[in-house]
Amino acid sequence: MTRVLRLVSHVPDGPPTTIAPRALAMDHGILAALGAGAAAERLRDPRALAVTTGQQPGLFGGPLYVVHKALAALAVARRLEEGWGRPVVPVFWLAGDDHDWIEASHAAWWTGRETVREWQLPARPADAPQRPMSREPVPATITAARDALAADLPAGPDREHALAWVDRHWRTGHSMATAFAGAMRELLEPLGIACIDPTEPTFKRAQAPLIAAALEHSDVIDATLAAAPDPGTGIAAGDGATLVFLEAIAGRDRLVREGPDSFVTRRSAERFTMAALRDMLDGEPERFSANVLLRPVIEAALLPTVAYVAGPGERRYLVHQAALVYPHLDIVPQAVVPRWGATVVDPTTESLLERLGVGAEEVIRGEQGFERLLLLRDMPDEVGDALATLREAIEGAQATLSHAGVAIDPVLERAVTARANRLRHVSADLENLMERHLKKRDDIAWAQYQRLRARLRPHGAPQERTIAVAAALGRWGTAWLEAGLASAMAWADTAVVPGGAGERG
């Protein structure tokens, strides 16, 4: 079924990002691991440059912004390619090394009644190893999650295609990272986006020298990060922690430097010399992975990367913390582009907006004054008139009694004011009482507004950070991707400036 969608773009404030072409090349060690897709073939071109973004695995594709990031990278790459006259390939980094089970096992979607269902796969036992998602199996309980999603999606071919997509990837026998990677490749590669899995052996071997260098220089890197102003990212420094994880007894574990040639895993307290870690990097590179500050440095070293499309949290640590790491490893940093995001407005939502005579942007902002004005549309006129009369009576009575009371005893003015304030509280309580009961009705504008809020800002959060990719595919099909790319392209025209001469210059 063809669905006409529009997207309300969320674009960060600030000037456009100017990006210059550079003499960069693909690491030859990873060329064979790129696969056979058209985007991968373009990336093999010696003239090619890359715009990267990425995300850790998420249940049923993770929230909508995962795909929105990929579309933003595609739009930036097309803008740069047009400006420079050379291949610029969007790359989506499938961060299967991540071990955050809570994020990877959560999804949300709309029910048939337009409420939002939150789904969480069973938690790992508290004492279980924190395995990377590349080694975390899809649990048997995935069937219950899939069936709940199926029950909530509207009937039609989009539903069937979305469920088939889920069934192909989120099934027992796959890891959580394999499920996510396969699903993202199926969606993104036909659009011209290369998907790279850094947990593949070729990539692990290619990043080993950078991991070794990050360990060698970890004391200087940690001191540099500790001396920098706190950007509020929650990524601490100064305790000797390196930017490297090692898969050890307790799972993926942070390596902490204890001395000139001594490292210890933070949770399992296993100790290693630098020589022992080098031997492991040679023989078992798959046991090592980068943290969020080192990951973009590795991307810049292995791929001909000119820009990274980052969400607001990513941008904060990339600009204020990761940027300090590049010089220590002799890597030139890529530009950071604040990403495009959007809220999807479908025909049913458009109808509700028209009925209420409001704009999608107003609902998305959800300002308290705006919401109250909508509620008061349905308040009977006599209620407002009666409350206004009551307030006027209180003010008039206070003025009269205060004036008369002072003639009797000056202390009465304060007593009258105190009692008048109590009456004002009673008046306000009566108004709140009327509004609370008005909100319970389902036949008024307020109820329609709540439906809009559930669609545009589910659970009071941005739609793209709440609703799962599978739910979007099940409701809107590929129309969502088409509308998203068109909106992202319009954003990229003003968000990015291709600097430098390029090949056409």
PAMARZA-18571 format. One line per 8 residues: number of its first residue (from 0); their letters; for each residue z, x, y of C-alpha. Coordinates in steps of 0.2 Angstrom, whole numbers, plus 2048, in hexadecimal, padded with zeros to 3 digits. Each point is the difference from the previous one (the first is absolute). Layout:
BEGIN
NUM) a) Z X Y  ...;
% end
This chain:
BEGIN
0) mtrvlrlv) 800 800 800  7FB 807 811  80F 801 80C  7FE 803 812  80E 80C 806  804 808 810  80D 80E 802  80C 802 80E;
8) shvpdgpp) 800 813 802  810 80A 804  7FC 810 809  80C 80D 806  802 803 813  7F9 811 806  7F0 809 804  7F2 802 7F3;
16) ttiapral) 802 80F 7F4  7F3 80D 803  7FA 809 7F0  7F6 810 800  7F5 805 7F1  805 811 7F8  7FA 80C 7F4  809 7FA 7F1;
24) amdhgila) 7FB 800 7ED  806 7F7 7F0  80B 80A 7F5  7F4 805 7F2  80D 7FE 7F3  801 7ED 802  7ED 7FC 801  7FF 7FB 7EE;
32) algagaaa) 80F 7F4 801  7F8 7F5 80E  7F7 7F5 7F3  7EF 7F9 801  800 7F3 80E  7F5 800 80F  80E 805 80C  805 80F 7F4;
40) erlrdpra) 7EE 806 800  7FF 7FF 813  811 80A 801  7F7 80E 7F6  7F4 803 80D  804 811 808  7FE 7F8 812  80C 7F1 7FC;
48) lavttgqq) 811 7FE 808  80D 7F3 7FC  80C 7F3 807  80F 7FD 7F5  80D 7F4 7FE  80B 7FB 7F1  80E 7F6 7F8  80C 801 7F2;
56) pglfggpl) 7FD 7F3 7F1  805 7EE 803  801 7F1 7F4  7F0 7F6 801  7F9 80C 80D  80F 801 80B  800 7F7 811  7F0 7FC 80A;
64) yvvhkala) 802 80F 80B  7FC 80B 7F2  7EE 7FA 800  800 7FF 813  804 812 801  7F1 804 7F5  7F5 7F5 80B  806 809 80F;
72) alavarrl) 7FC 811 7F8  7EE 7F9 7FC  7FE 7FA 812  805 810 807  7F5 80A 7F5  7F1 7F5 804  804 803 813  801 813 7FE;
80) eegwgrpv) 7F0 801 7F5  7F6 7F6 80D  806 80B 80E  7FE 811 7F7  7F1 7FC 7F5  808 808 7F0  808 7F8 7F1  812 7FA 803;
88) vpvfwlag) 808 7F9 7F1  80F 7F5 7FF  80D 805 7F3  80E 7F6 7F9  80E 80B 7F9  808 7F7 7F1  812 807 801  805 7FE 7EE;
96) ddhdwiea) 80D 80E 801  80C 7F4 809  80F 7FB 7F7  806 7F1 80A  801 7F2 7F3  807 7F3 80C  7F0 801 80B  7F4 802 7F1;
104) shaawwtg) 807 7F1 7F6  801 7F3 80E  7F3 7F3 806  800 7F0 80A  7F4 7F1 801  7FE 7EF 806  805 7F1 7F5  7F6 7F0 800;
112) retvrewq) 80D 7F9 80C  7FD 80E 80C  811 808 7FD  800 812 7FC  805 806 7EE  807 811 7FF  7FE 809 7EF  809 810 7FA;
120) lparpada) 7FD 808 7EF  811 804 7F7  809 80F 808  801 810 7F7  811 804 7F9  80B 80A 80D  801 80F 7F5  7ED 800 7FB;
128) pqrpmsre) 7F5 80F 805  7F7 7FC 810  7EE 803 7F9  7F1 801 80B  7F6 7F0 7FF  7F2 80A 7F6  80D 800 7F2  808 7EF 803;
136) pvpatita) 7F9 7F4 7F3  7FB 7EE 805  80E 7F6 7F8  7FE 7F2 7F4  807 7F4 80E  7F0 802 809  7FA 7F0 7F7  80D 7F6 808;
144) ardalaad) 7FB 806 812  7EE 7FD 7FC  803 7EE 7FA  80B 7FC 80F  7F2 806 80B  7F3 7F6 7F6  80B 7F0 802  800 802 813;
152) lpagpdre) 7EE 805 804  7F5 7F1 805  7F3 7FB 7F3  7EE 807 802  7F5 80F 7FC  80A 80C 80C  810 7FC 7F6  7F7 804 7EF;
160) halawvdr) 7F8 811 807  811 805 807  809 7FD 7F0  7F3 809 7F6  802 80F 80C  813 7FF 7FD  7FD 7FF 7ED  7F4 80F 800;
168) hwrtghsm) 80D 80C 808  812 7FA 7FF  802 800 7ED  80B 809 7F4  7F9 810 7FA  7FC 805 812  80C 809 80C  805 7F8 811;
176) atafagam) 7F5 80D 808  7F1 7FE 7F4  801 7ED 804  800 802 812  7F3 80E 800  7F4 7F6 7F6  802 7F0 80A  7FD 809 810;
184) relleplg) 7F1 809 7FA  7F8 7F0 7FB  803 7F9 811  7FD 80F 80B  7F3 80A 7F8  7F2 7F3 802  804 800 813  7FC 813 800;
192) iacidpte) 812 806 800  804 80F 7F4  810 7FE 7F6  809 810 7FB  80E 801 7F4  80B 80F 804  809 7FF 7EF  7F0 805 7F7;
200) ptfkraqa) 801 812 7F8  7F3 807 80B  809 7FB 810  810 806 7F9  7F9 811 7FD  7F7 800 811  810 7FD 809  80B 80D 7F6;
208) pliaaale) 7FD 80E 80D  805 7F5 80E  810 7FA 7F7  804 812 7FC  7FE 804 813  80B 7F2 805  80D 806 7F5  7FF 812 806;
216) hsdvidat) 801 7FB 812  80C 7F2 7FD  80F 808 809  7F5 802 810  7F8 7EF 7FF  811 7F8 7FE  807 809 80F  7F1 7FB 80A;
224) laaapdpg) 802 7EE 7FC  813 800 802  7FE 807 812  7F4 7F2 805  806 7F1 809  804 7F1 7F4  7F1 7F4 800  80A 7F3 7F7;
232) tgiaagdg) 7F6 801 7F0  80F 802 7F5  7F8 810 7F9  80E 80C 802  7FF 813 800  80C 80F 801  808 7FE 7EF  7F5 80C 7F7;
240) atlvflea) 7F5 7F3 7F9  7EE 805 7FC  7F1 7F5 802  7FD 801 7EE  805 7F5 7F1  801 806 7EE  800 7F4 7F1  810 805 7F7;
248) iagrdrlv) 80E 7F8 7F6  804 7F3 80D  7EE 7FC 803  7F7 804 810  80D 80B 809  800 809 811  801 813 7FF  80E 807 80B;
256) regpdsfv) 800 813 805  811 808 7FC  7FC 812 804  7F2 80C 803  7FA 7FE 7EE  809 7F1 7F9  7FC 7ED 800  809 7F1 7F9;
264) trrsaerf) 7FB 7EE 7FD  80A 7F5 80B  805 7F3 7F3  800 809 7EF  806 811 807  7F4 80A 7F5  7FD 811 807  7F0 80B 801;
272) tmaalrdm) 7FB 810 808  7F0 801 80A  7F8 80A 7F2  804 7F2 7F3  7F9 7F3 80C  7F0 80A 802  7FF 801 7ED  801 7ED 7FF;
280) ldgeperf) 7F3 7FE 80E  7F4 80A 7F5  804 7F7 7F0  806 7EF 805  7FA 7FC 811  801 7ED 7FC  813 801 802  7FF 804 812;
288) sanvllrp) 7FC 7F5 80F  801 7FF 813  80C 7F6 80B  7F9 7F6 80E  800 80E 80C  7F7 80C 7F5  7F3 7F3 7F9  7F5 7FF 80F;
296) vieaallp) 800 813 801  7F9 801 7EF  7F3 7F3 804  7FB 80A 80F  7FE 80F 7F5  7F7 7F9 7F1  7F4 7F4 809  7F6 802 80F;
304) tvayvagp) 80B 7F5 80A  7FE 7FD 813  80B 7F0 801  80E 7F7 7F8  802 7ED 803  813 7FD 801  80C 7F1 801  80D 801 80D;
312) gerrylvh) 80E 808 7F5  7F3 80C 7F9  7FA 805 811  812 803 806  803 80D 7F3  7EF 807 800  800 804 813  812 805 801;
320) qaalvyph) 804 809 7EF  7F1 803 7F5  7F7 808 80F  80D 80E 800  7FC 804 7EE  7ED 804 801  802 810 809  80C 807 7F3;
328) ldivpqav) 7F3 7FE 7F3  7F1 805 80B  7F8 7EF 7FF  7F7 7F7 80F  807 7EF 802  7F5 7F0 800  800 7F4 80F  80C 7F1 7FD;
336) vprwgatv) 7F9 7EF 804  80C 7F1 802  7F9 7F3 7F4  7F8 7EF 802  809 7F1 7F9  7FD 7EE 800  806 7EE 7FC  7F4 7F5 7F6;
344) vdpttesl) 7FD 7EF 808  7F7 7F4 7F3  7F9 7EF 803  810 7F7 7FB  80A 80A 80D  7F2 7FD 80D  802 7EE 7FD  813 801 803;
352) lerlgvga) 7FE 80A 80F  7F4 7F3 808  80B 7F2 7FC  80F 808 809  7F5 807 80E  807 812 7FE  7F8 811 7FD  803 80B 7F1;
360) eevirgeq) 806 80E 80A  80E 7F5 807  806 7FB 7EF  7FF 812 7FA  80B 806 80E  80C 7F2 7FC  809 801 811  810 7F6 800;
368) gferllll) 7FB 7F7 810  7EF 7FB 7F9  808 7F9 7F0  80C 7F6 80A  7F3 7F8 80B  7F7 7FA 7F0  810 7F9 7F9  803 7F6 810;
376) rdmpdevg) 7EF 7F8 7FF  807 7F4 7F3  810 7FD 809  801 7EE 806  800 7FF 813  810 7F6 801  80A 80E 7F7  7FA 80D 80E;
384) dalatlre) 804 7F3 80E  811 7FC 7F9  805 813 7FE  7FA 803 812  80A 7F2 806  80F 806 7F7  7FE 812 807  7FE 7F9 812;
392) aiegaqat) 810 7F5 7FD  80A 810 7FA  7FA 80A 810  804 7F1 80B  811 7FD 7F9  805 812 801  7FB 801 812  80A 7F1 804;
400) lshagvai) 80F 804 7F6  801 812 806  7FF 7FB 812  80D 7F2 7FE  80B 80B 7F5  802 80E 80C  808 7F4 80C  80D 7FC 7F3;
408) dpvlerav) 803 812 7F9  7F4 80F 802  803 804 7EE  7F7 7F1 7FB  7EF 807 804  800 80C 7F2  807 7F3 7F4  7F2 7F4 805;
416) taranrlr) 7F2 80E 7FD  807 804 7EF  7FF 7ED 7FB  7EF 7FE 807  7FA 80F 7F6  807 7F8 7F0  7F5 7F0 805  7F1 80B 802;
424) hvsadlen) 803 807 7EE  801 7EE 7FA  7EF 7FC 809  7F8 810 7F8  807 7FB 7EF  7F8 7EF 802  7EF 807 804  801 80C 7F1;
432) lmerhlkk) 805 7F2 7F5  7F1 7F6 805  7F5 80F 7FE  807 805 7EE  7FD 7EE 7FA  7EE 800 808  7FC 810 7F6  803 7F7 7F0;
440) rddiawaq) 7F2 7F3 802  7F0 804 7F7  7F4 7F5 80B  801 808 810  7F8 80F 809  80F 80B 7FC  7FC 7FE 7ED  7EE 805 803;
448) yqrlrarl) 806 80F 80A  80A 805 7F1  7F1 7FF 7F5  7F7 80B 80C  80E 80D 801  800 801 7ED  7ED 803 800  800 80C 80F;
456) rphgapqe) 811 808 7FF  807 7FD 7EF  813 802 7FF  800 805 812  7F6 810 7FC  7EE 806 804  7F4 7F7 7F3  7F8 811 7FC;
464) rtiavaaa) 811 807 7FB  805 7F2 7F5  7F2 7F7 7F6  7F8 80A 7F1  7EE 805 7FF  7FE 7F5 7F0  806 7F1 80A  7F3 803 80E;
472) lgrwgtaw) 7F2 802 7F3  806 7F0 7F7  7FF 7F6 810  7F2 808 80A  7F6 80B 7F4  7F4 80D 807  7FF 7F6 811  810 809 804;
480) leaglasa) 7F9 811 7FE  7F0 7FC 809  80A 7F8 80F  80C 80F 800  7F2 80D 800  7F8 7F7 80F  810 800 809  804 812 7FC;
488) mawadtav) 7EF 805 806  803 7F8 811  811 809 801  7F9 811 7FC  7F3 7FE 80E  80D 802 80D  80E 809 7F6  7F7 810 7FB;
496) vpggager) 7F5 80B 80B  7F5 80C 7F6  802 811 80A  7F6 810 7FE  7EE 802 7FF  7FD 7FA 7EE  7EF 803 7F7  7F7 7F6 80C;
504) g) 806 809 80F;
% end
